[in-house]
Amino acid sequence: MKVIKFGGSSLASAEQVNKVIQIIKDDAQRRFVVVSAPGKRSAEDRKVTDLLIDLYQARTTNQETTAIIEAIYQRFVEIAAPFSIKDDVLSDILTSLHDLVTLPIENNPYFLDAVLSAGENNNAKLIASICQASGIQARYINPKELGIIVTNEPQNAHILTKSYKKIYNWRHSEEILIIPGFFGYTEEGQICTFSRGGSDITGAIVARGLRADTYENFTDVNGIYAAHPGYIHEPETITELTYREMRELAYAGFSVFHEEALMPCFQASIPVVIKNTNNPTHPGTQIVTERTNLDKPVVGISSDEGFTMIYLSKYLMNKEVGFTLRILEIFRDFNLNYEHMPSGIDDLSIILRSDQLTEAIEEELLRKIAYEINPDELRITHDLSLVVVVGEGMKQRVGSMAESTAALARKNINLEMINQGSSEVSFMFGIHKEREKDAIRSLYYTFFE
């Protein structure tokens, strides 16, 4: 039995929805379908979720909402047009959109959640009706009825463990269930949304609750590429990678999956397959607990910009008990999170996200480090990118680090930082952001061509 999820691009138009219907029909194991809100039809278009944000902002500032509601409604009308759905479905969608502007705003922390969830919720109703009109025995099911009970954290809900038992009760449903993604219900009955990428989270939760054999996540690409297609012309598609490898790649810029979205499937050892709605016969990328083929040492190379490095050096630093603790306490006092902290005998570097720093915070932070730590050298480097080379196969192969540094040296790329985790699944280079593309290309052609 499979749980499948369709992203916004897969549901953006009637043409795309027709592909979705065929995908459901093509495999009898696809019994549970999680849907997002309709996405962009073109690069210049706007998602339904974007329009709902406009509705929220208009409502909270006492502006006119009629035109926005009509624009949202027309997206659903256009998708429904080629299909012979029941007349009351679109009427119900329009009524639910008008109901949003009657909800209380004052003392209602869940108002934004209720507005945003309308995209997925109404789309699930529409897709269920289109399935029925296409000869599929399907029905819409509300997340509360399914059993998705979440914590009462607006826009950042987390699933309650007891939900999985409730969801499992639907495993033998005779009908294909069409489930809206992105939100659940608190124990008090309030709609509460997950964080960004929430429909992916719903799909993984449903897959774990039903103890599915596979969770198929349909998007608009053939799978996960070994490197950014904007940097590499037609990069390889990764056929298989582990959850750990995916986590490493997602951290450093791969945006196919929200990090939290993998957790329920990881916990239940359920394989996740990334597939293309526009090319459904392509095998896609499978994410598994353990990879069987380790012939290639590296599965992917990713990068992310927007980092700052604080470097300090002090002679006999390693002899001072609690030295690192004192530095971290300073960062805690400034409410700063650090990402990495490679160190030597007498020096260490602290890597953090640049968006945490203002000029004033930076100046005060360096002053406090200088006063309390009294380092021999203290400097800060801005505009860094982190380039990460990932692969479980590197544990069994000697020389991957040497090949990487040699490849970067051939391009005269200076390394500000090198960091390798003890698991040997990845290693990381800190470089100036203007050399990021050069670094990705050099590393990709070293390991993939």
TORKOL-4160 file (C-alpha; in steps of 0.2 Angstrom, whole numbers, padded with zeros to 4 digits, m for minus):
449
<pt num="1" X="0000" Y="0000" Z="0000"/>
<pt num="2" X="0006" Y="0017" Z="m0005"/>
<pt num="3" X="0003" Y="0035" Z="0002"/>
<pt num="4" X="0006" Y="0048" Z="m0012"/>
<pt num="5" X="0007" Y="0066" Z="m0011"/>
<pt num="6" X="0006" Y="0079" Z="m0024"/>
<pt num="7" X="0014" Y="0097" Z="m0023"/>
<pt num="8" X="0007" Y="0113" Z="m0029"/>
<pt num="9" X="0014" Y="0112" Z="m0046"/>
<pt num="10" X="0006" Y="0096" Z="m0049"/>
<pt num="11" X="m0011" Y="0103" Z="m0045"/>
<pt num="12" X="m0009" Y="0120" Z="m0053"/>
<pt num="13" X="m0021" Y="0118" Z="m0068"/>
<pt num="14" X="m0034" Y="0106" Z="m0075"/>
<pt num="15" X="m0021" Y="0099" Z="m0087"/>
<pt num="16" X="m0009" Y="0095" Z="m0072"/>
<pt num="17" X="m0024" Y="0088" Z="m0062"/>
<pt num="18" X="m0028" Y="0076" Z="m0076"/>
<pt num="19" X="m0010" Y="0069" Z="m0075"/>
<pt num="20" X="m0013" Y="0066" Z="m0056"/>
<pt num="21" X="m0029" Y="0057" Z="m0060"/>
<pt num="22" X="m0020" Y="0045" Z="m0072"/>
<pt num="23" X="m0006" Y="0042" Z="m0059"/>
<pt num="24" X="m0019" Y="0037" Z="m0046"/>
<pt num="25" X="m0027" Y="0025" Z="m0058"/>
<pt num="26" X="m0011" Y="0018" Z="m0064"/>
<pt num="27" X="m0007" Y="0009" Z="m0048"/>
<pt num="28" X="m0020" Y="0001" Z="m0037"/>
<pt num="29" X="m0008" Y="0002" Z="m0022"/>
<pt num="30" X="m0010" Y="0021" Z="m0022"/>
<pt num="31" X="m0024" Y="0021" Z="m0009"/>
<pt num="32" X="m0021" Y="0037" Z="0001"/>
<pt num="33" X="m0018" Y="0054" Z="m0008"/>
<pt num="34" X="m0011" Y="0070" Z="0001"/>
<pt num="35" X="m0013" Y="0086" Z="m0009"/>
<pt num="36" X="m0006" Y="0104" Z="m0008"/>
<pt num="37" X="m0015" Y="0120" Z="m0013"/>
<pt num="38" X="m0014" Y="0124" Z="m0031"/>
<pt num="39" X="0003" Y="0131" Z="m0036"/>
<pt num="40" X="0009" Y="0142" Z="m0050"/>
<pt num="41" X="0004" Y="0139" Z="m0068"/>
<pt num="42" X="0019" Y="0149" Z="m0074"/>
<pt num="43" X="0034" Y="0159" Z="m0067"/>
<pt num="44" X="0024" Y="0175" Z="m0066"/>
<pt num="45" X="0009" Y="0167" Z="m0058"/>
<pt num="46" X="0004" Y="0167" Z="m0040"/>
<pt num="47" X="0001" Y="0152" Z="m0028"/>
<pt num="48" X="m0016" Y="0150" Z="m0020"/>
<pt num="49" X="m0007" Y="0151" Z="m0004"/>
<pt num="50" X="0000" Y="0168" Z="m0009"/>
<pt num="51" X="m0018" Y="0174" Z="m0012"/>
<pt num="52" X="m0023" Y="0168" Z="0005"/>
<pt num="53" X="m0009" Y="0178" Z="0013"/>
<pt num="54" X="m0016" Y="0193" Z="0004"/>
<pt num="55" X="m0033" Y="0189" Z="0011"/>
<pt num="56" X="m0026" Y="0188" Z="0029"/>
<pt num="57" X="m0017" Y="0204" Z="0027"/>
<pt num="58" X="m0033" Y="0213" Z="0020"/>
<pt num="59" X="m0044" Y="0206" Z="0034"/>
<pt num="60" X="m0032" Y="0211" Z="0048"/>
<pt num="61" X="m0030" Y="0229" Z="0041"/>
<pt num="62" X="m0049" Y="0231" Z="0037"/>
<pt num="63" X="m0047" Y="0232" Z="0019"/>
<pt num="64" X="m0059" Y="0225" Z="0005"/>
<pt num="65" X="m0058" Y="0206" Z="0003"/>
<pt num="66" X="m0071" Y="0203" Z="m0011"/>
<pt num="67" X="m0059" Y="0204" Z="m0026"/>
<pt num="68" X="m0046" Y="0192" Z="m0017"/>
<pt num="69" X="m0059" Y="0179" Z="m0013"/>
<pt num="70" X="m0065" Y="0180" Z="m0031"/>
<pt num="71" X="m0047" Y="0177" Z="m0037"/>
<pt num="72" X="m0045" Y="0162" Z="m0026"/>
<pt num="73" X="m0062" Y="0155" Z="m0031"/>
<pt num="74" X="m0058" Y="0157" Z="m0049"/>
<pt num="75" X="m0043" Y="0146" Z="m0048"/>
<pt num="76" X="m0054" Y="0132" Z="m0042"/>
<pt num="77" X="m0067" Y="0135" Z="m0055"/>
<pt num="78" X="m0053" Y="0134" Z="m0069"/>
<pt num="79" X="m0047" Y="0118" Z="m0062"/>
<pt num="80" X="m0064" Y="0110" Z="m0061"/>
<pt num="81" X="m0070" Y="0116" Z="m0078"/>
<pt num="82" X="m0066" Y="0101" Z="m0089"/>
<pt num="83" X="m0072" Y="0089" Z="m0077"/>
<pt num="84" X="m0091" Y="0084" Z="m0073"/>
<pt num="85" X="m0090" Y="0087" Z="m0055"/>
<pt num="86" X="m0105" Y="0089" Z="m0043"/>
<pt num="87" X="m0113" Y="0107" Z="m0043"/>
<pt num="88" X="m0112" Y="0109" Z="m0024"/>
<pt num="89" X="m0093" Y="0107" Z="m0023"/>
<pt num="90" X="m0089" Y="0124" Z="m0030"/>
<pt num="91" X="m0103" Y="0132" Z="m0020"/>
<pt num="92" X="m0096" Y="0124" Z="m0004"/>
<pt num="93" X="m0078" Y="0131" Z="m0008"/>
<pt num="94" X="m0085" Y="0148" Z="m0011"/>
<pt num="95" X="m0095" Y="0148" Z="0005"/>
<pt num="96" X="m0079" Y="0142" Z="0015"/>
<pt num="97" X="m0069" Y="0156" Z="0008"/>
<pt num="98" X="m0082" Y="0169" Z="0013"/>
<pt num="99" X="m0083" Y="0161" Z="0030"/>
<pt num="100" X="m0065" Y="0165" Z="0033"/>
<pt num="101" X="m0068" Y="0184" Z="0034"/>
<pt num="102" X="m0081" Y="0181" Z="0048"/>
<pt num="103" X="m0069" Y="0172" Z="0059"/>
<pt num="104" X="m0064" Y="0183" Z="0075"/>
<pt num="105" X="m0046" Y="0191" Z="0074"/>
<pt num="106" X="m0044" Y="0197" Z="0092"/>
<pt num="107" X="m0038" Y="0184" Z="0104"/>
<pt num="108" X="m0037" Y="0171" Z="0090"/>
<pt num="109" X="m0019" Y="0165" Z="0088"/>
<pt num="110" X="m0026" Y="0152" Z="0075"/>
<pt num="111" X="m0034" Y="0165" Z="0063"/>
<pt num="112" X="m0019" Y="0164" Z="0051"/>
<pt num="113" X="m0019" Y="0145" Z="0052"/>
<pt num="114" X="m0037" Y="0144" Z="0047"/>
<pt num="115" X="m0035" Y="0156" Z="0032"/>
<pt num="116" X="m0019" Y="0147" Z="0025"/>
<pt num="117" X="m0027" Y="0129" Z="0027"/>
<pt num="118" X="m0041" Y="0134" Z="0016"/>
<pt num="119" X="m0030" Y="0131" Z="0001"/>
<pt num="120" X="m0026" Y="0113" Z="0004"/>
<pt num="121" X="m0043" Y="0109" Z="0012"/>
<pt num="122" X="m0053" Y="0116" Z="m0003"/>
<pt num="123" X="m0042" Y="0108" Z="m0015"/>
<pt num="124" X="m0044" Y="0091" Z="m0007"/>
<pt num="125" X="m0063" Y="0093" Z="m0009"/>
<pt num="126" X="m0061" Y="0097" Z="m0027"/>
<pt num="127" X="m0048" Y="0083" Z="m0031"/>
<pt num="128" X="m0060" Y="0070" Z="m0022"/>
<pt num="129" X="m0074" Y="0076" Z="m0033"/>
<pt num="130" X="m0064" Y="0076" Z="m0049"/>
<pt num="131" X="m0058" Y="0058" Z="m0044"/>
<pt num="132" X="m0076" Y="0053" Z="m0042"/>
<pt num="133" X="m0081" Y="0061" Z="m0059"/>
<pt num="134" X="m0066" Y="0051" Z="m0067"/>
<pt num="135" X="m0073" Y="0034" Z="m0061"/>
<pt num="136" X="m0062" Y="0032" Z="m0045"/>
<pt num="137" X="m0070" Y="0027" Z="m0029"/>
<pt num="138" X="m0063" Y="0041" Z="m0018"/>
<pt num="139" X="m0069" Y="0053" Z="m0005"/>
<pt num="140" X="m0062" Y="0068" Z="0004"/>
<pt num="141" X="m0058" Y="0066" Z="0022"/>
<pt num="142" X="m0054" Y="0080" Z="0035"/>
<pt num="143" X="m0038" Y="0079" Z="0045"/>
<pt num="144" X="m0048" Y="0078" Z="0061"/>
<pt num="145" X="m0058" Y="0063" Z="0055"/>
<pt num="146" X="m0042" Y="0055" Z="0049"/>
<pt num="147" X="m0035" Y="0058" Z="0066"/>
<pt num="148" X="m0021" Y="0071" Z="0064"/>
<pt num="149" X="m0021" Y="0079" Z="0081"/>
<pt num="150" X="m0007" Y="0091" Z="0084"/>
<pt num="151" X="0001" Y="0102" Z="0097"/>
<pt num="152" X="m0007" Y="0120" Z="0099"/>
<pt num="153" X="0008" Y="0129" Z="0091"/>
<pt num="154" X="0001" Y="0141" Z="0078"/>
<pt num="155" X="0011" Y="0139" Z="0061"/>
<pt num="156" X="0022" Y="0127" Z="0070"/>
<pt num="157" X="0012" Y="0112" Z="0074"/>
<pt num="158" X="0019" Y="0095" Z="0079"/>
<pt num="159" X="0010" Y="0078" Z="0078"/>
<pt num="160" X="0005" Y="0070" Z="0094"/>
<pt num="161" X="0010" Y="0052" Z="0095"/>
<pt num="162" X="m0007" Y="0046" Z="0099"/>
<pt num="163" X="m0012" Y="0051" Z="0081"/>
<pt num="164" X="m0004" Y="0037" Z="0073"/>
<pt num="165" X="m0015" Y="0024" Z="0081"/>
<pt num="166" X="m0030" Y="0034" Z="0075"/>
<pt num="167" X="m0024" Y="0035" Z="0057"/>
<pt num="168" X="m0020" Y="0017" Z="0057"/>
<pt num="169" X="m0039" Y="0013" Z="0059"/>
<pt num="170" X="m0041" Y="0019" Z="0041"/>
<pt num="171" X="m0028" Y="0007" Z="0033"/>
<pt num="172" X="m0041" Y="m0004" Z="0026"/>
<pt num="173" X="m0053" Y="0010" Z="0019"/>
<pt num="174" X="m0062" Y="0003" Z="0004"/>
<pt num="175" X="m0062" Y="0021" Z="m0004"/>
<pt num="176" X="m0046" Y="0030" Z="m0009"/>
<pt num="177" X="m0045" Y="0044" Z="0003"/>
<pt num="178" X="m0040" Y="0062" Z="m0003"/>
<pt num="179" X="m0032" Y="0071" Z="0012"/>
<pt num="180" X="m0028" Y="0090" Z="0013"/>
<pt num="181" X="m0010" Y="0093" Z="0018"/>
<pt num="182" X="m0002" Y="0106" Z="0029"/>
<pt num="183" X="m0013" Y="0106" Z="0044"/>
<pt num="184" X="m0021" Y="0096" Z="0058"/>
<pt num="185" X="m0032" Y="0100" Z="0073"/>
<pt num="186" X="m0027" Y="0103" Z="0091"/>
<pt num="187" X="m0036" Y="0093" Z="0105"/>
<pt num="188" X="m0047" Y="0108" Z="0107"/>
<pt num="189" X="m0053" Y="0108" Z="0089"/>
<pt num="190" X="m0043" Y="0122" Z="0082"/>
<pt num="191" X="m0035" Y="0121" Z="0065"/>
<pt num="192" X="m0016" Y="0122" Z="0067"/>
<pt num="193" X="m0003" Y="0122" Z="0052"/>
<pt num="194" X="0014" Y="0114" Z="0051"/>
<pt num="195" X="0029" Y="0124" Z="0047"/>
<pt num="196" X="0034" Y="0127" Z="0029"/>
<pt num="197" X="0034" Y="0112" Z="0018"/>
<pt num="198" X="0019" Y="0106" Z="0029"/>
<pt num="199" X="0010" Y="0096" Z="0015"/>
<pt num="200" X="0026" Y="0085" Z="0014"/>
<pt num="201" X="0025" Y="0083" Z="0033"/>
<pt num="202" X="0007" Y="0077" Z="0032"/>
<pt num="203" X="0011" Y="0065" Z="0019"/>
<pt num="204" X="0025" Y="0057" Z="0030"/>
<pt num="205" X="0014" Y="0057" Z="0045"/>
<pt num="206" X="0000" Y="0048" Z="0035"/>
<pt num="207" X="0013" Y="0035" Z="0028"/>
<pt num="208" X="0019" Y="0032" Z="0046"/>
<pt num="209" X="0002" Y="0031" Z="0053"/>
<pt num="210" X="m0004" Y="0018" Z="0040"/>
<pt num="211" X="0012" Y="0009" Z="0040"/>
<pt num="212" X="0013" Y="0011" Z="0022"/>
<pt num="213" X="0025" Y="0001" Z="0011"/>
<pt num="214" X="0031" Y="0017" Z="0002"/>
<pt num="215" X="0028" Y="0035" Z="0002"/>
<pt num="216" X="0028" Y="0043" Z="m0015"/>
<pt num="217" X="0031" Y="0062" Z="m0016"/>
<pt num="218" X="0026" Y="0069" Z="m0033"/>
<pt num="219" X="0034" Y="0085" Z="m0039"/>
<pt num="220" X="0040" Y="0093" Z="m0055"/>
<pt num="221" X="0057" Y="0086" Z="m0056"/>
<pt num="222" X="0063" Y="0068" Z="m0060"/>
<pt num="223" X="0071" Y="0066" Z="m0043"/>
<pt num="224" X="0085" Y="0074" Z="m0033"/>
<pt num="225" X="0099" Y="0080" Z="m0043"/>
<pt num="226" X="0117" Y="0077" Z="m0038"/>
<pt num="227" X="0120" Y="0095" Z="m0039"/>
<pt num="228" X="0111" Y="0111" Z="m0042"/>
<pt num="229" X="0105" Y="0111" Z="m0061"/>
<pt num="230" X="0108" Y="0130" Z="m0061"/>
<pt num="231" X="0126" Y="0127" Z="m0058"/>
<pt num="232" X="0128" Y="0110" Z="m0068"/>
<pt num="233" X="0121" Y="0107" Z="m0085"/>
<pt num="234" X="0110" Y="0091" Z="m0084"/>
<pt num="235" X="0117" Y="0084" Z="m0068"/>
<pt num="236" X="0114" Y="0066" Z="m0064"/>
<pt num="237" X="0098" Y="0061" Z="m0054"/>
<pt num="238" X="0102" Y="0052" Z="m0038"/>
<pt num="239" X="0094" Y="0035" Z="m0039"/>
<pt num="240" X="0095" Y="0030" Z="m0021"/>
<pt num="241" X="0102" Y="0039" Z="m0005"/>
<pt num="242" X="0100" Y="0037" Z="0014"/>
<pt num="243" X="0090" Y="0048" Z="0026"/>
<pt num="244" X="0106" Y="0053" Z="0033"/>
<pt num="245" X="0113" Y="0058" Z="0016"/>
<pt num="246" X="0097" Y="0068" Z="0013"/>
<pt num="247" X="0098" Y="0077" Z="0029"/>
<pt num="248" X="0116" Y="0083" Z="0025"/>
<pt num="249" X="0111" Y="0089" Z="0008"/>
<pt num="250" X="0095" Y="0097" Z="0014"/>
<pt num="251" X="0105" Y="0107" Z="0027"/>
<pt num="252" X="0116" Y="0114" Z="0014"/>
<pt num="253" X="0103" Y="0120" Z="0002"/>
<pt num="254" X="0094" Y="0106" Z="m0006"/>
<pt num="255" X="0076" Y="0111" Z="m0005"/>
<pt num="256" X="0067" Y="0096" Z="m0012"/>
<pt num="257" X="0061" Y="0091" Z="0006"/>
<pt num="258" X="0058" Y="0101" Z="0022"/>
<pt num="259" X="0070" Y="0093" Z="0035"/>
<pt num="260" X="0055" Y="0089" Z="0047"/>
<pt num="261" X="0046" Y="0080" Z="0033"/>
<pt num="262" X="0057" Y="0065" Z="0033"/>
<pt num="263" X="0056" Y="0062" Z="0051"/>
<pt num="264" X="0040" Y="0051" Z="0052"/>
<pt num="265" X="0045" Y="0040" Z="0038"/>
<pt num="266" X="0063" Y="0039" Z="0045"/>
<pt num="267" X="0056" Y="0033" Z="0062"/>
<pt num="268" X="0046" Y="0020" Z="0054"/>
<pt num="269" X="0059" Y="0015" Z="0041"/>
<pt num="270" X="0047" Y="0018" Z="0026"/>
<pt num="271" X="0056" Y="0021" Z="0009"/>
<pt num="272" X="0052" Y="0038" Z="0002"/>
<pt num="273" X="0052" Y="0040" Z="m0017"/>
<pt num="274" X="0053" Y="0057" Z="m0026"/>
<pt num="275" X="0044" Y="0056" Z="m0043"/>
<pt num="276" X="0039" Y="0068" Z="m0057"/>
<pt num="277" X="0021" Y="0071" Z="m0061"/>
<pt num="278" X="0025" Y="0076" Z="m0078"/>
<pt num="279" X="0036" Y="0060" Z="m0081"/>
<pt num="280" X="0028" Y="0047" Z="m0069"/>
<pt num="281" X="0037" Y="0032" Z="m0077"/>
<pt num="282" X="0054" Y="0039" Z="m0072"/>
<pt num="283" X="0060" Y="0029" Z="m0057"/>
<pt num="284" X="0064" Y="0045" Z="m0047"/>
<pt num="285" X="0075" Y="0045" Z="m0031"/>
<pt num="286" X="0072" Y="0033" Z="m0017"/>
<pt num="287" X="0077" Y="0038" Z="0001"/>
<pt num="288" X="0080" Y="0023" Z="0012"/>
<pt num="289" X="0087" Y="0019" Z="0029"/>
<pt num="290" X="0102" Y="0009" Z="0022"/>
<pt num="291" X="0109" Y="0011" Z="0004"/>
<pt num="292" X="0113" Y="m0006" Z="m0004"/>
<pt num="293" X="0124" Y="0001" Z="m0018"/>
<pt num="294" X="0140" Y="0011" Z="m0012"/>
<pt num="295" X="0150" Y="0010" Z="m0028"/>
<pt num="296" X="0150" Y="0029" Z="m0029"/>
<pt num="297" X="0158" Y="0037" Z="m0014"/>
<pt num="298" X="0148" Y="0053" Z="m0017"/>
<pt num="299" X="0129" Y="0055" Z="m0020"/>
<pt num="300" X="0128" Y="0074" Z="m0020"/>
<pt num="301" X="0136" Y="0091" Z="m0018"/>
<pt num="302" X="0126" Y="0105" Z="m0011"/>
<pt num="303" X="0130" Y="0123" Z="m0005"/>
<pt num="304" X="0122" Y="0137" Z="0004"/>
<pt num="305" X="0127" Y="0155" Z="0007"/>
<pt num="306" X="0124" Y="0168" Z="0020"/>
<pt num="307" X="0137" Y="0162" Z="0034"/>
<pt num="308" X="0149" Y="0172" Z="0044"/>
<pt num="309" X="0165" Y="0165" Z="0053"/>
<pt num="310" X="0173" Y="0171" Z="0069"/>
<pt num="311" X="0191" Y="0165" Z="0071"/>
<pt num="312" X="0201" Y="0167" Z="0087"/>
<pt num="313" X="0218" Y="0160" Z="0092"/>
<pt num="314" X="0226" Y="0159" Z="0109"/>
<pt num="315" X="0242" Y="0151" Z="0113"/>
<pt num="316" X="0240" Y="0135" Z="0125"/>
<pt num="317" X="0221" Y="0137" Z="0123"/>
<pt num="318" X="0219" Y="0118" Z="0125"/>
<pt num="319" X="0227" Y="0119" Z="0142"/>
<pt num="320" X="0213" Y="0131" Z="0149"/>
<pt num="321" X="0199" Y="0121" Z="0157"/>
<pt num="322" X="0182" Y="0127" Z="0151"/>
<pt num="323" X="0189" Y="0138" Z="0137"/>
<pt num="324" X="0176" Y="0133" Z="0124"/>
<pt num="325" X="0162" Y="0134" Z="0137"/>
<pt num="326" X="0166" Y="0152" Z="0140"/>
<pt num="327" X="0165" Y="0156" Z="0122"/>
<pt num="328" X="0148" Y="0147" Z="0120"/>
<pt num="329" X="0141" Y="0156" Z="0135"/>
<pt num="330" X="0145" Y="0173" Z="0127"/>
<pt num="331" X="0135" Y="0167" Z="0111"/>
<pt num="332" X="0121" Y="0161" Z="0123"/>
<pt num="333" X="0121" Y="0179" Z="0131"/>
<pt num="334" X="0118" Y="0186" Z="0113"/>
<pt num="335" X="0105" Y="0173" Z="0109"/>
<pt num="336" X="0116" Y="0167" Z="0094"/>
<pt num="337" X="0115" Y="0150" Z="0087"/>
<pt num="338" X="0131" Y="0143" Z="0079"/>
<pt num="339" X="0132" Y="0130" Z="0065"/>
<pt num="340" X="0150" Y="0123" Z="0066"/>
<pt num="341" X="0165" Y="0125" Z="0077"/>
<pt num="342" X="0181" Y="0117" Z="0070"/>
<pt num="343" X="0196" Y="0119" Z="0081"/>
<pt num="344" X="0214" Y="0116" Z="0082"/>
<pt num="345" X="0226" Y="0116" Z="0097"/>
<pt num="346" X="0227" Y="0134" Z="0099"/>
<pt num="347" X="0213" Y="0141" Z="0088"/>
<pt num="348" X="0195" Y="0138" Z="0083"/>
<pt num="349" X="0182" Y="0145" Z="0071"/>
<pt num="350" X="0164" Y="0148" Z="0074"/>
<pt num="351" X="0152" Y="0147" Z="0059"/>
<pt num="352" X="0135" Y="0155" Z="0061"/>
<pt num="353" X="0121" Y="0162" Z="0050"/>
<pt num="354" X="0124" Y="0180" Z="0045"/>
<pt num="355" X="0106" Y="0185" Z="0047"/>
<pt num="356" X="0108" Y="0184" Z="0066"/>
<pt num="357" X="0120" Y="0198" Z="0066"/>
<pt num="358" X="0118" Y="0217" Z="0065"/>
<pt num="359" X="0132" Y="0229" Z="0065"/>
<pt num="360" X="0128" Y="0233" Z="0083"/>
<pt num="361" X="0127" Y="0215" Z="0089"/>
<pt num="362" X="0143" Y="0211" Z="0079"/>
<pt num="363" X="0153" Y="0225" Z="0087"/>
<pt num="364" X="0147" Y="0221" Z="0105"/>
<pt num="365" X="0150" Y="0202" Z="0102"/>
<pt num="366" X="0168" Y="0205" Z="0097"/>
<pt num="367" X="0171" Y="0217" Z="0111"/>
<pt num="368" X="0165" Y="0205" Z="0124"/>
<pt num="369" X="0175" Y="0190" Z="0116"/>
<pt num="370" X="0191" Y="0201" Z="0116"/>
<pt num="371" X="0188" Y="0207" Z="0134"/>
<pt num="372" X="0183" Y="0190" Z="0142"/>
<pt num="373" X="0194" Y="0178" Z="0132"/>
<pt num="374" X="0209" Y="0190" Z="0128"/>
<pt num="375" X="0214" Y="0180" Z="0112"/>
<pt num="376" X="0230" Y="0183" Z="0103"/>
<pt num="377" X="0221" Y="0185" Z="0087"/>
<pt num="378" X="0202" Y="0188" Z="0083"/>
<pt num="379" X="0194" Y="0192" Z="0066"/>
<pt num="380" X="0178" Y="0190" Z="0057"/>
<pt num="381" X="0174" Y="0185" Z="0039"/>
<pt num="382" X="0158" Y="0188" Z="0031"/>
<pt num="383" X="0150" Y="0182" Z="0014"/>
<pt num="384" X="0155" Y="0164" Z="0016"/>
<pt num="385" X="0147" Y="0149" Z="0007"/>
<pt num="386" X="0147" Y="0132" Z="0014"/>
<pt num="387" X="0150" Y="0118" Z="0001"/>
<pt num="388" X="0146" Y="0100" Z="0007"/>
<pt num="389" X="0151" Y="0084" Z="m0001"/>
<pt num="390" X="0140" Y="0070" Z="0004"/>
<pt num="391" X="0141" Y="0051" Z="0003"/>
<pt num="392" X="0140" Y="0035" Z="0014"/>
<pt num="393" X="0152" Y="0027" Z="0002"/>
<pt num="394" X="0166" Y="0039" Z="0007"/>
<pt num="395" X="0168" Y="0028" Z="0023"/>
<pt num="396" X="0174" Y="0014" Z="0013"/>
<pt num="397" X="0185" Y="0024" Z="0001"/>
<pt num="398" X="0202" Y="0032" Z="0004"/>
<pt num="399" X="0206" Y="0049" Z="m0004"/>
<pt num="400" X="0189" Y="0058" Z="m0006"/>
<pt num="401" X="0195" Y="0072" Z="0004"/>
<pt num="402" X="0211" Y="0073" Z="m0005"/>
<pt num="403" X="0203" Y="0073" Z="m0022"/>
<pt num="404" X="0191" Y="0087" Z="m0016"/>
<pt num="405" X="0204" Y="0099" Z="m0010"/>
<pt num="406" X="0215" Y="0095" Z="m0026"/>
<pt num="407" X="0200" Y="0099" Z="m0037"/>
<pt num="408" X="0197" Y="0116" Z="m0028"/>
<pt num="409" X="0216" Y="0120" Z="m0028"/>
<pt num="410" X="0216" Y="0118" Z="m0047"/>
<pt num="411" X="0203" Y="0132" Z="m0048"/>
<pt num="412" X="0213" Y="0143" Z="m0035"/>
<pt num="413" X="0198" Y="0142" Z="m0023"/>
<pt num="414" X="0204" Y="0147" Z="m0006"/>
<pt num="415" X="0197" Y="0137" Z="0009"/>
<pt num="416" X="0193" Y="0147" Z="0024"/>
<pt num="417" X="0187" Y="0132" Z="0034"/>
<pt num="418" X="0187" Y="0113" Z="0032"/>
<pt num="419" X="0176" Y="0102" Z="0043"/>
<pt num="420" X="0172" Y="0083" Z="0043"/>
<pt num="421" X="0160" Y="0075" Z="0054"/>
<pt num="422" X="0165" Y="0059" Z="0064"/>
<pt num="423" X="0152" Y="0049" Z="0054"/>
<pt num="424" X="0162" Y="0052" Z="0038"/>
<pt num="425" X="0146" Y="0054" Z="0028"/>
<pt num="426" X="0151" Y="0072" Z="0023"/>
<pt num="427" X="0164" Y="0085" Z="0023"/>
<pt num="428" X="0162" Y="0104" Z="0022"/>
<pt num="429" X="0172" Y="0118" Z="0015"/>
<pt num="430" X="0170" Y="0136" Z="0019"/>
<pt num="431" X="0174" Y="0148" Z="0004"/>
<pt num="432" X="0170" Y="0165" Z="m0001"/>
<pt num="433" X="0152" Y="0166" Z="m0010"/>
<pt num="434" X="0159" Y="0172" Z="m0026"/>
<pt num="435" X="0168" Y="0156" Z="m0029"/>
<pt num="436" X="0153" Y="0145" Z="m0025"/>
<pt num="437" X="0148" Y="0140" Z="m0042"/>
<pt num="438" X="0166" Y="0137" Z="m0047"/>
<pt num="439" X="0168" Y="0125" Z="m0032"/>
<pt num="440" X="0152" Y="0116" Z="m0036"/>
<pt num="441" X="0157" Y="0113" Z="m0054"/>
<pt num="442" X="0175" Y="0108" Z="m0050"/>
<pt num="443" X="0169" Y="0095" Z="m0036"/>
<pt num="444" X="0155" Y="0088" Z="m0047"/>
<pt num="445" X="0166" Y="0085" Z="m0062"/>
<pt num="446" X="0178" Y="0076" Z="m0050"/>
<pt num="447" X="0166" Y="0064" Z="m0044"/>
<pt num="448" X="0153" Y="0062" Z="m0057"/>
<pt num="449" X="0162" Y="0064" Z="m0074"/>
